[in-house]
Structures are given as structure tokens and as C-alpha cells.
Amino acid sequence: MLSTIWLISLRDLDADARSIHLGEVAVMEVGPGQGDFVGDPLRMMLVGLEEESRRPYVIEAGGEAVGVLTLQSGAARLAGWPDDDSAWLLRGFLIDRRRQGAGLGKAAAAAAVATAARLTARTGSGQAGVVLSVNERNGAGQSAYLKAGFEDAGRYLGGDAGPQRIMYAAF
């Protein structure tokens, strides 16, 4: 049975709670071959906390940290999108290798879109959806995003690890 997904905003936590969650992130593992597609989870969260445009989240299911993701404003072109501001960029998305295969990626990606819609409504920033790029060799990632409601919006050749698919979900 699929657990309920919670996105825990590291920006909204006090220092003690943030430290606890970062400790959980520090022991997350990338699956075999996934290192080509995503960076170190702890480093991604720490960088996300340093940059104002990024909003880092710990993905929680069943009372434990199972992954991470970041929503970034003003950076959609990094995923091959035609402009920076009409969409949130979903980046640094990872489900711990020990929790993969249970539908958590699909649920977390859908939760990221819902969270981005709430952020847009709260801030009045004007985004209309969420965009990301996923490596063409990452079939599992592409499948999870499609199941979460993202649509393939074309090819992007700007990725460090080779050709990417641009994926977009409107809200």
C-alpha cells in the first residue's frame, strides 16, 4: 500500500528540526547508475538553503524521510523551457534507493506540482506549472513523471549527462 507523501519545507523548520531532517538526508543513497542523473542529496539540500530562489523539500512517507526535491523560481530555462518565469523548475529529485519501486516517485512528483501551485497562489508569482528535464536514459524517471501527470514537451540537449526530455505539468 502506498504511503501518504508529505513535502517538508526545510525553509519552514527551526534549526533543530532542520538538522534532524538533514541528518536523515545524509544517509540517503542513490541507486545504481543514478549518479549520472542526480547529485548528492545532502549537498542538494544545503545548496537549496543557500539560494533564495530555491525551496528544498524532504519527501516523507510513513513517518520517515524517503527522498528530496527542490522547487526553484526564475530558472525554468535550465530544463530547456523557453523562459525562466512561467514555470517552477523541479530539480534535485531523488527517492532513496531503498524505497524505490513503490510509487513514491510518482506521488512525490504530483505533490511537488500541488505545492508549486500553492506557492504561486500565495506569492502571486505567476507561474502556470512545473517543468523539469529528465535524462533520456532514465526510463524509470520518465515513467514516474508521466504517471504523475507531466507531459513530454520535447527534447533538450543542454544536460550535462546527455540528451534530456522536457517534462511539464500545468496547474
C-alpha positions in Angstrom: 0.0 0.0 0.0 1.3 3.4 -0.9 2.0 5.8 2.0 0.8 9.3 2.1 3.5 11.7 0.9 4.4 14.9 2.8 6.8 17.5 1.4 8.6 19.1 4.4 9.9 22.5 3.5 13.4 22.9 5.1 13.0 26.7 5.0 10.0 26.5 7.3 11.7 24.5 10.0 13.5 25.8 13.1 17.2 25.0 13.3 16.8 21.8 15.4 14.1 20.3 13.2 16.1 21.2 10.1 19.2 19.5 11.5 17.2 16.3 12.2 15.9 16.2 8.6 19.3 17.0 7.1 20.7 14.1 9.2 18.1 11.8 7.5 19.0 13.1 4.1 22.7 12.5 4.8 22.1 8.7 4.8 20.1 8.5 1.7 21.5 6.5 -1.2 21.4 6.9 -4.9 20.5 3.7 -6.8 23.0 2.0 -9.2 23.6 4.1 -12.3 21.5 7.0 -10.9 24.6 9.1 -10.0 24.7 10.2 -13.7 21.2 11.8 -13.3 21.2 13.3 -9.8 23.7 14.7 -7.3 24.4 14.0 -3.6 21.1 14.5 -1.7 22.6 16.4 1.3 24.6 18.7 -0.9 21.5 19.5 -3.0 19.5 20.4 0.1 22.3 22.6 1.5 22.7 24.4 -1.8 19.0 24.9 -1.8 19.0 26.5 1.6 21.7 29.0 0.5 20.0 30.3 -2.7 16.9 32.4 -2.2 15.2 31.2 -5.4 15.3 27.5 -4.3 12.9 25.8 -2.0 14.3 22.5 -0.8 11.9 19.8 0.5 12.4 16.5 2.2 9.9 13.9 1.0 8.4 12.0 3.9 6.3 8.8 3.8 5.2 6.6 6.7 6.9 9.0 9.1 10.4 8.7 7.5 12.4 10.7 5.0 12.4 8.8 1.7 13.7 11.4 -0.7 14.3 15.1 -1.6 13.4 17.6 -4.2 13.8 21.3 -4.9 11.4 23.8 -6.5 13.1 26.8 -8.0 11.7 30.0 -9.3 13.2 32.0 -12.2 15.2 29.1 -13.6 13.0 27.1 -15.9 15.4 27.6 -18.9 17.8 25.2 -17.1 15.4 22.5 -18.2 15.1 23.7 -21.8 11.9 25.7 -21.2 11.5 28.8 -23.4 11.5 31.3 -20.5 12.6 31.3 -16.8 9.5 32.6 -15.1 6.3 30.9 -16.4 7.1 27.6 -14.6 8.7 26.4 -11.4 11.8 24.2 -12.1 11.7 20.9 -10.3 15.3 19.8 -9.7 17.3 17.6 -7.5 14.5 15.0 -7.3 15.5 11.7 -5.6 13.9 8.8 -3.9 16.3 6.9 -1.7 17.3 3.7 -3.5 15.9 1.5 -0.6 12.4 3.0 -1.1 12.3 3.0 -4.9 9.7 0.9 -6.8 6.7 1.6 -4.5 5.2 4.5 -6.4 6.8 7.1 -4.1 8.4 9.0 -7.0 5.0 9.4 -8.8 3.3 10.5 -5.6 6.1 13.0 -4.7 6.2 14.4 -8.2 2.4 15.0 -8.1 2.8 16.6 -4.6 5.5 18.9 -6.0 3.1 20.2 -8.6 0.4 20.8 -6.0 2.9 22.5 -3.7 4.1 24.7 -6.6 0.5 25.7 -7.3 0.0 26.8 -3.7 3.3 28.7 -3.7 2.2 30.5 -6.8 -1.1 31.4 -5.3 0.5 32.6 -2.1 3.2 34.7 -3.6 1.4 35.9 -6.8 4.5 34.9 -8.8 2.5 34.0 -11.9 3.9 30.5 -12.8 1.4 28.3 -14.6 3.1 24.9 -13.9 6.2 22.9 -13.2 8.9 21.9 -15.6 11.9 19.5 -15.3 14.3 17.8 -17.6 15.0 14.0 -17.3 17.8 12.2 -19.0 16.6 10.1 -22.0 18.4 7.1 -20.5 16.4 7.4 -17.3 13.3 5.4 -18.3 12.1 4.9 -14.7 12.2 8.7 -14.1 10.3 9.4 -17.3 7.6 6.8 -16.5 7.1 8.2 -12.9 6.7 11.8 -14.2 4.2 10.7 -16.9 2.2 8.8 -14.3 2.3 11.9 -12.1 0.6 14.0 -14.8 3.6 15.5 -16.5 3.6 15.7 -20.3 6.6 15.3 -22.6 7.3 18.7 -24.0 10.2 17.9 -26.3 13.9 17.3 -26.3 16.6 19.3 -24.6 20.3 18.9 -25.5 21.7 21.1 -22.6 22.0 18.4 -20.0 25.4 17.5 -18.5 24.7 13.8 -18.8 23.4 13.8 -22.4 20.0 14.5 -24.1 17.0 15.2 -21.9 13.3 15.1 -22.2 11.5 18.3 -21.1 8.5 17.3 -18.9 5.8 19.8 -17.9 2.8 19.7 -15.7 0.3 22.7 -15.7 -1.8 23.7 -12.7 
